């Protein structure tokens, strides 16, 4: 991975928000095992995302879980699904461990 130095201005362009997963579905058309997630970002609205997190998380574990996501990337088509945000997680080998606030916060809150 490239360790390019960025400025605070560069970082401030990344819009990271807190959201709550309100729906989880299997994604059989994905190339690698994944879920289709529907996430409530409060005043920002509802966004969808695809996430390859099936090895560590079950659908019931994800439902109503708060997560962090980048919400200002362009939409990306993944198979027959349009992903509108990118969940943030720590990569541990092939697994992704989701990042989340330590305490419950209002959906849509910004991360700084």
PyMOL commands that place a pseudoatom at each C-alpha (Angstrom):
pseudoatom trace, name=CA, resn=UNK, resi=1, chain=A, elem=C, hetatm=0, pos=[0.000, 0.000, 0.000]
pseudoatom trace, name=CA, resn=UNK, resi=2, chain=A, elem=C, hetatm=0, pos=[1.172, 3.501, -0.829]
pseudoatom trace, name=CA, resn=UNK, resi=3, chain=A, elem=C, hetatm=0, pos=[1.934, 5.746, 2.164]
pseudoatom trace, name=CA, resn=UNK, resi=4, chain=A, elem=C, hetatm=0, pos=[1.388, 8.991, 0.284]
pseudoatom trace, name=CA, resn=UNK, resi=5, chain=A, elem=C, hetatm=0, pos=[1.233, 11.994, 2.591]
pseudoatom trace, name=CA, resn=UNK, resi=6, chain=A, elem=C, hetatm=0, pos=[-2.027, 13.915, 2.278]
pseudoatom trace, name=CA, resn=UNK, resi=7, chain=A, elem=C, hetatm=0, pos=[-3.055, 17.274, 3.628]
pseudoatom trace, name=CA, resn=UNK, resi=8, chain=A, elem=C, hetatm=0, pos=[-5.831, 17.938, 6.109]
pseudoatom trace, name=CA, resn=UNK, resi=9, chain=A, elem=C, hetatm=0, pos=[-7.707, 19.500, 3.174]
pseudoatom trace, name=CA, resn=UNK, resi=10, chain=A, elem=C, hetatm=0, pos=[-7.479, 16.150, 1.337]
pseudoatom trace, name=CA, resn=UNK, resi=11, chain=A, elem=C, hetatm=0, pos=[-8.812, 14.297, 4.379]
pseudoatom trace, name=CA, resn=UNK, resi=12, chain=A, elem=C, hetatm=0, pos=[-11.637, 16.789, 4.903]
pseudoatom trace, name=CA, resn=UNK, resi=13, chain=A, elem=C, hetatm=0, pos=[-13.037, 15.842, 1.470]
pseudoatom trace, name=CA, resn=UNK, resi=14, chain=A, elem=C, hetatm=0, pos=[-13.822, 12.329, 2.745]
pseudoatom trace, name=CA, resn=UNK, resi=15, chain=A, elem=C, hetatm=0, pos=[-17.334, 12.340, 4.236]
pseudoatom trace, name=CA, resn=UNK, resi=16, chain=A, elem=C, hetatm=0, pos=[-17.430, 9.597, 6.879]
pseudoatom trace, name=CA, resn=UNK, resi=17, chain=A, elem=C, hetatm=0, pos=[-20.758, 9.156, 8.665]
pseudoatom trace, name=CA, resn=UNK, resi=18, chain=A, elem=C, hetatm=0, pos=[-22.364, 6.940, 11.268]
pseudoatom trace, name=CA, resn=UNK, resi=19, chain=A, elem=C, hetatm=0, pos=[-25.256, 4.811, 10.076]
pseudoatom trace, name=CA, resn=UNK, resi=20, chain=A, elem=C, hetatm=0, pos=[-27.398, 1.940, 11.301]
pseudoatom trace, name=CA, resn=UNK, resi=21, chain=A, elem=C, hetatm=0, pos=[-27.906, -1.198, 9.216]
pseudoatom trace, name=CA, resn=UNK, resi=22, chain=A, elem=C, hetatm=0, pos=[-31.661, -1.633, 8.826]
pseudoatom trace, name=CA, resn=UNK, resi=23, chain=A, elem=C, hetatm=0, pos=[-31.761, -4.471, 6.285]
pseudoatom trace, name=CA, resn=UNK, resi=24, chain=A, elem=C, hetatm=0, pos=[-29.401, -7.328, 5.387]
pseudoatom trace, name=CA, resn=UNK, resi=25, chain=A, elem=C, hetatm=0, pos=[-29.826, -9.630, 2.393]
pseudoatom trace, name=CA, resn=UNK, resi=26, chain=A, elem=C, hetatm=0, pos=[-27.737, -12.319, 0.763]
pseudoatom trace, name=CA, resn=UNK, resi=27, chain=A, elem=C, hetatm=0, pos=[-26.043, -11.270, -2.485]
pseudoatom trace, name=CA, resn=UNK, resi=28, chain=A, elem=C, hetatm=0, pos=[-25.922, -14.427, -4.629]
pseudoatom trace, name=CA, resn=UNK, resi=29, chain=A, elem=C, hetatm=0, pos=[-24.817, -12.524, -7.780]
pseudoatom trace, name=CA, resn=UNK, resi=30, chain=A, elem=C, hetatm=0, pos=[-21.613, -11.214, -6.170]
pseudoatom trace, name=CA, resn=UNK, resi=31, chain=A, elem=C, hetatm=0, pos=[-18.330, -12.793, -7.323]
pseudoatom trace, name=CA, resn=UNK, resi=32, chain=A, elem=C, hetatm=0, pos=[-17.265, -13.300, -3.698]
pseudoatom trace, name=CA, resn=UNK, resi=33, chain=A, elem=C, hetatm=0, pos=[-19.637, -13.984, -0.792]
pseudoatom trace, name=CA, resn=UNK, resi=34, chain=A, elem=C, hetatm=0, pos=[-21.241, -10.703, 0.268]
pseudoatom trace, name=CA, resn=UNK, resi=35, chain=A, elem=C, hetatm=0, pos=[-24.312, -9.114, 1.786]
pseudoatom trace, name=CA, resn=UNK, resi=36, chain=A, elem=C, hetatm=0, pos=[-26.505, -6.339, 0.422]
pseudoatom trace, name=CA, resn=UNK, resi=37, chain=A, elem=C, hetatm=0, pos=[-27.006, -3.805, 3.202]
pseudoatom trace, name=CA, resn=UNK, resi=38, chain=A, elem=C, hetatm=0, pos=[-29.509, -0.989, 3.613]
pseudoatom trace, name=CA, resn=UNK, resi=39, chain=A, elem=C, hetatm=0, pos=[-28.201, 1.687, 5.984]
pseudoatom trace, name=CA, resn=UNK, resi=40, chain=A, elem=C, hetatm=0, pos=[-29.989, 4.595, 7.679]
pseudoatom trace, name=CA, resn=UNK, resi=41, chain=A, elem=C, hetatm=0, pos=[-27.840, 7.739, 7.754]
pseudoatom trace, name=CA, resn=UNK, resi=42, chain=A, elem=C, hetatm=0, pos=[-30.449, 9.964, 9.443]
pseudoatom trace, name=CA, resn=UNK, resi=43, chain=A, elem=C, hetatm=0, pos=[-30.876, 13.309, 7.654]
pseudoatom trace, name=CA, resn=UNK, resi=44, chain=A, elem=C, hetatm=0, pos=[-28.637, 12.027, 4.809]
pseudoatom trace, name=CA, resn=UNK, resi=45, chain=A, elem=C, hetatm=0, pos=[-31.224, 9.342, 4.065]
pseudoatom trace, name=CA, resn=UNK, resi=46, chain=A, elem=C, hetatm=0, pos=[-31.058, 5.646, 3.311]
pseudoatom trace, name=CA, resn=UNK, resi=47, chain=A, elem=C, hetatm=0, pos=[-28.127, 4.235, 1.325]
pseudoatom trace, name=CA, resn=UNK, resi=48, chain=A, elem=C, hetatm=0, pos=[-27.263, 0.767, 0.086]
pseudoatom trace, name=CA, resn=UNK, resi=49, chain=A, elem=C, hetatm=0, pos=[-23.919, -1.005, 0.131]
pseudoatom trace, name=CA, resn=UNK, resi=50, chain=A, elem=C, hetatm=0, pos=[-22.424, -4.361, -0.710]
pseudoatom trace, name=CA, resn=UNK, resi=51, chain=A, elem=C, hetatm=0, pos=[-19.989, -5.792, 1.828]
pseudoatom trace, name=CA, resn=UNK, resi=52, chain=A, elem=C, hetatm=0, pos=[-17.803, -8.893, 1.781]
pseudoatom trace, name=CA, resn=UNK, resi=53, chain=A, elem=C, hetatm=0, pos=[-18.200, -9.568, 5.492]
pseudoatom trace, name=CA, resn=UNK, resi=54, chain=A, elem=C, hetatm=0, pos=[-19.960, -12.943, 5.484]
pseudoatom trace, name=CA, resn=UNK, resi=55, chain=A, elem=C, hetatm=0, pos=[-17.109, -14.835, 7.189]
pseudoatom trace, name=CA, resn=UNK, resi=56, chain=A, elem=C, hetatm=0, pos=[-17.290, -12.843, 10.437]
pseudoatom trace, name=CA, resn=UNK, resi=57, chain=A, elem=C, hetatm=0, pos=[-20.890, -11.590, 10.575]
pseudoatom trace, name=CA, resn=UNK, resi=58, chain=A, elem=C, hetatm=0, pos=[-24.293, -13.214, 10.317]
pseudoatom trace, name=CA, resn=UNK, resi=59, chain=A, elem=C, hetatm=0, pos=[-27.338, -11.319, 9.085]
pseudoatom trace, name=CA, resn=UNK, resi=60, chain=A, elem=C, hetatm=0, pos=[-28.876, -11.119, 12.582]
pseudoatom trace, name=CA, resn=UNK, resi=61, chain=A, elem=C, hetatm=0, pos=[-25.580, -9.769, 14.013]
pseudoatom trace, name=CA, resn=UNK, resi=62, chain=A, elem=C, hetatm=0, pos=[-25.539, -6.980, 11.426]
pseudoatom trace, name=CA, resn=UNK, resi=63, chain=A, elem=C, hetatm=0, pos=[-29.157, -5.889, 11.755]
pseudoatom trace, name=CA, resn=UNK, resi=64, chain=A, elem=C, hetatm=0, pos=[-29.423, -2.663, 13.822]
pseudoatom trace, name=CA, resn=UNK, resi=65, chain=A, elem=C, hetatm=0, pos=[-25.643, -2.417, 14.142]
pseudoatom trace, name=CA, resn=UNK, resi=66, chain=A, elem=C, hetatm=0, pos=[-24.066, 1.023, 13.837]
pseudoatom trace, name=CA, resn=UNK, resi=67, chain=A, elem=C, hetatm=0, pos=[-21.235, 1.312, 11.336]
pseudoatom trace, name=CA, resn=UNK, resi=68, chain=A, elem=C, hetatm=0, pos=[-18.959, 3.944, 9.786]
pseudoatom trace, name=CA, resn=UNK, resi=69, chain=A, elem=C, hetatm=0, pos=[-19.066, 4.545, 6.047]
pseudoatom trace, name=CA, resn=UNK, resi=70, chain=A, elem=C, hetatm=0, pos=[-17.758, 6.903, 3.393]
pseudoatom trace, name=CA, resn=UNK, resi=71, chain=A, elem=C, hetatm=0, pos=[-20.877, 8.433, 1.847]
pseudoatom trace, name=CA, resn=UNK, resi=72, chain=A, elem=C, hetatm=0, pos=[-19.453, 10.728, -0.847]
pseudoatom trace, name=CA, resn=UNK, resi=73, chain=A, elem=C, hetatm=0, pos=[-17.977, 8.229, -3.302]
pseudoatom trace, name=CA, resn=UNK, resi=74, chain=A, elem=C, hetatm=0, pos=[-19.755, 7.901, -6.647]
pseudoatom trace, name=CA, resn=UNK, resi=75, chain=A, elem=C, hetatm=0, pos=[-22.219, 5.020, -6.881]
pseudoatom trace, name=CA, resn=UNK, resi=76, chain=A, elem=C, hetatm=0, pos=[-20.655, 1.757, -8.019]
pseudoatom trace, name=CA, resn=UNK, resi=77, chain=A, elem=C, hetatm=0, pos=[-22.416, -1.091, -9.780]
pseudoatom trace, name=CA, resn=UNK, resi=78, chain=A, elem=C, hetatm=0, pos=[-21.571, -4.494, -8.346]
pseudoatom trace, name=CA, resn=UNK, resi=79, chain=A, elem=C, hetatm=0, pos=[-23.232, -7.234, -10.413]
pseudoatom trace, name=CA, resn=UNK, resi=80, chain=A, elem=C, hetatm=0, pos=[-26.916, -6.259, -10.489]
pseudoatom trace, name=CA, resn=UNK, resi=81, chain=A, elem=C, hetatm=0, pos=[-26.672, -3.999, -7.393]
pseudoatom trace, name=CA, resn=UNK, resi=82, chain=A, elem=C, hetatm=0, pos=[-25.823, -0.294, -7.035]
pseudoatom trace, name=CA, resn=UNK, resi=83, chain=A, elem=C, hetatm=0, pos=[-23.591, 0.390, -4.022]
pseudoatom trace, name=CA, resn=UNK, resi=84, chain=A, elem=C, hetatm=0, pos=[-23.932, 3.953, -2.676]
pseudoatom trace, name=CA, resn=UNK, resi=85, chain=A, elem=C, hetatm=0, pos=[-21.440, 4.012, 0.205]
pseudoatom trace, name=CA, resn=UNK, resi=86, chain=A, elem=C, hetatm=0, pos=[-18.358, 2.185, 1.477]
pseudoatom trace, name=CA, resn=UNK, resi=87, chain=A, elem=C, hetatm=0, pos=[-18.334, 0.596, 4.924]
pseudoatom trace, name=CA, resn=UNK, resi=88, chain=A, elem=C, hetatm=0, pos=[-15.105, 1.036, 6.858]
pseudoatom trace, name=CA, resn=UNK, resi=89, chain=A, elem=C, hetatm=0, pos=[-13.313, -1.864, 8.466]
pseudoatom trace, name=CA, resn=UNK, resi=90, chain=A, elem=C, hetatm=0, pos=[-9.929, -3.153, 9.502]
pseudoatom trace, name=CA, resn=UNK, resi=91, chain=A, elem=C, hetatm=0, pos=[-8.560, -5.763, 7.119]
pseudoatom trace, name=CA, resn=UNK, resi=92, chain=A, elem=C, hetatm=0, pos=[-7.332, -8.852, 8.939]
pseudoatom trace, name=CA, resn=UNK, resi=93, chain=A, elem=C, hetatm=0, pos=[-6.031, -11.207, 6.263]
pseudoatom trace, name=CA, resn=UNK, resi=94, chain=A, elem=C, hetatm=0, pos=[-9.090, -11.892, 4.104]
pseudoatom trace, name=CA, resn=UNK, resi=95, chain=A, elem=C, hetatm=0, pos=[-11.561, -10.826, 6.800]
pseudoatom trace, name=CA, resn=UNK, resi=96, chain=A, elem=C, hetatm=0, pos=[-12.910, -7.317, 7.375]
pseudoatom trace, name=CA, resn=UNK, resi=97, chain=A, elem=C, hetatm=0, pos=[-13.731, -6.237, 10.931]
pseudoatom trace, name=CA, resn=UNK, resi=98, chain=A, elem=C, hetatm=0, pos=[-16.266, -3.407, 10.832]
pseudoatom trace, name=CA, resn=UNK, resi=99, chain=A, elem=C, hetatm=0, pos=[-15.490, -0.119, 12.547]
pseudoatom trace, name=CA, resn=UNK, resi=100, chain=A, elem=C, hetatm=0, pos=[-18.204, 1.369, 14.709]
pseudoatom trace, name=CA, resn=UNK, resi=101, chain=A, elem=C, hetatm=0, pos=[-18.669, 4.038, 17.371]
pseudoatom trace, name=CA, resn=UNK, resi=102, chain=A, elem=C, hetatm=0, pos=[-17.975, 2.945, 20.939]
pseudoatom trace, name=CA, resn=UNK, resi=103, chain=A, elem=C, hetatm=0, pos=[-21.297, 4.406, 22.063]
pseudoatom trace, name=CA, resn=UNK, resi=104, chain=A, elem=C, hetatm=0, pos=[-24.599, 4.778, 20.200]
pseudoatom trace, name=CA, resn=UNK, resi=105, chain=A, elem=C, hetatm=0, pos=[-24.800, 8.100, 18.352]
pseudoatom trace, name=CA, resn=UNK, resi=106, chain=A, elem=C, hetatm=0, pos=[-27.305, 9.766, 16.077]
pseudoatom trace, name=CA, resn=UNK, resi=107, chain=A, elem=C, hetatm=0, pos=[-27.376, 8.376, 12.537]
pseudoatom trace, name=CA, resn=UNK, resi=108, chain=A, elem=C, hetatm=0, pos=[-25.697, 10.730, 10.086]
pseudoatom trace, name=CA, resn=UNK, resi=109, chain=A, elem=C, hetatm=0, pos=[-23.167, 12.145, 12.583]
pseudoatom trace, name=CA, resn=UNK, resi=110, chain=A, elem=C, hetatm=0, pos=[-19.835, 12.975, 11.012]
pseudoatom trace, name=CA, resn=UNK, resi=111, chain=A, elem=C, hetatm=0, pos=[-16.515, 11.353, 11.864]
pseudoatom trace, name=CA, resn=UNK, resi=112, chain=A, elem=C, hetatm=0, pos=[-13.580, 13.698, 12.375]
for i in range(1, 112): cmd.bond("trace and resi %d" % i, "trace and resi %d" % (i + 1))
show_as sticks, trace
zoom trace
